[in-house]
Amino acid sequence: METKILAAISLATPEQLESGLRWYEKANEECKLIADCTGIELSIVVGVLAALSPRNKWARNIRDTWDIIADRNCKVCTFNGQKEKAIKILDSDGELRTVTGILKGEKTVNFFMNIFHYDKDNLEPVIDVWGYRLLDLAPTPKNYKVAAKAYKEVANELGYRVQDLQAVTWGVIRGSLA
């Protein structure tokens, strides 16, 4: 698996590498903008964004986050259960434990943590459908742990934070970092 991750990294264009290495920082900046404009705590904004993220394109995910903060009855482009989680997060105290408790899913919690703490080391990677495809794995809890371990090993070997490595490979697999 490490070989597949290294192969994906080797295919990254300079632009994909640069964009991937800053992707979570830029996501954090987007969330800070929303927090600043709405007066809502950053942890809540990032939690709402993470809740609305499954099967949602990034630009739409941002738009849906703005929309649901303005109107909880708006239409969003994810699953109804995820919308319900976003509303619960909006009504929460914003404590990290509370937000991650509402999010629950490993991928979504990791997405939240990687955006909220984008500049920290020792985070868990986000393994989504693209990550599983890269590694030729079925999406199972066991495979999530196996994939996460492989990403951590490669990140350590290359001197990257795991979230940045994951963002670069995601961009390579998808063909862009939109």
N, C-alpha and C positions, 0 to 999 in steps of 0.2 A: 504494500500500500504506500509506503514511503516513496518508492520509486515512481508511482503514479503522481503523487503530489509534486515531487521534484520535476517530473516531466512537464506538468502543467506550468510550474513556475518558469521553466526554461523556455516555454512558448510565449510568455508574457512580453508584450511590446513594452518599450520604455514608458509609454503613456499608461498602459494597464498597470504596470508595476507602481508607478507614481500614484495613480488614482487609487489603487487597492491599498497601498500603504497609508493613505490618508482617508479612506472611506469612512471609517467609524468616527474619526475626528469631525469630518464634514457632517455626518449624521447628527452628532452631538450639537454642532453649531446650528443646524436646522431646528433641532428641538429647543435649544436655548432661545432662538428667535421667537418661536411659538410661545414659550414660557414668558419671555419678556413682554410680548405684545398682549398676552391674555392675563397676565398676573397669576398664572397657575404654576405650581412648583414643577421644577424640571423633572423630578422623579415621576410625577403624574403624567407629564407630557410624553416622556420616553415610554412609560408603561402603556399609555393609550396607543402610541405608535406601534409598539411591539405586539399588543393585542390585535391590532388591525392588520398586521403584516402577512399572516398566512395567505398564500396564493394571490398576493396583491403586488402589483408593480410599484417600484419605489416612488415615482412621481405621484401616483394615485394614493399611495400610503400616506404621504405628506398631506395631500389635499384632504383625504378622509379624516386625518387627525385634526386639521383646522376645522373641518365641517362639523365633526361630532362634538367638539368643544363648544361651538356656536349653537348647535341644535342637535340634541340627542336623538331626535326622531329622523335625522337625515338618512339617506341611503349611503351605504358603504360597500366597497367591493371585496368583502371577505365573508366568512361564514357568520350566521346569526349568533352563534355561541361566542364568537370572538368579539362581536359588537357588544354583547352583554358584558363580557369581561371589561371592555374599554369603559363602559358606563360605570361599572363597579369601581374601577380604578379612579375615574373622575370623582366619585363620591367618597373615596378613601382618604385616609390621613396622609398618604404619600410616603409612609415609611417603606424602606426597601423590602423589609420582611412582608409587609402587607401587599405591596405591588407584586412581588414574586409569588406570593401565596395565591393571588388571584390568577396570575398568568399560568402557573403550574407546569406546563409542558417544558421539557428540557431545552428544546430548540428555541422556544419563545423566551424563556427565562434567560438563556445565554445571549440571545439577541439584545434583550433589554440591558443586561449587564455590560455587554461589549459596547453599546452606545453610551450608556450612562458613565461607565468607567473606561472610556476608550483609551486612555493613556496609562492604564495599569498593566502590570505583568501578571502572569499566572491566572488569567481568565480561561474560561472554557470556550472552545470553538463552537461556532454555529454550524451544525451539519444539517443541511436542508436537502431537498431533492437533487440539487446540482452536486452537492458534496457526495451523496450516495452514488450518483451516476459516475462521477470521476473515479470512485474507488470500486465500481462494479459491485455494490452491496445493496441488499434489500433494506428498506427502512425499518429496522427493529431496534428495540432498546439495547440489545446486546451489540448490534453493529454500530450503534451510536457511540458506545464506549470504545469500541475497537477503532473507529474512525477518529474519534477525539484523541486517542492515544497516539495514533499515527501523525496527526497534525501537530501535536505537542512535540513529538520527537523531531520532526522536520523543522519546526520553528526554532527549537533549541539549537539544532545543527547549523541553521543558517543565521542565527542571531536575530530573528524576527519575533515580535509578539505574535502569539498564536492567532489573535483576531485579525491582524494585518495579513498574515499568511493566508488565512481563510478567505479574506476579501479579495486578494490577488487571484487565488485559484478560481473563485466564483466568477470574477471578471473574465478570466481566460475561458472557462467552460461556457459561459453565457455569450462571450464574444464582445462584451462591453460592460461597463459599470453603471448602466442607466438605473 
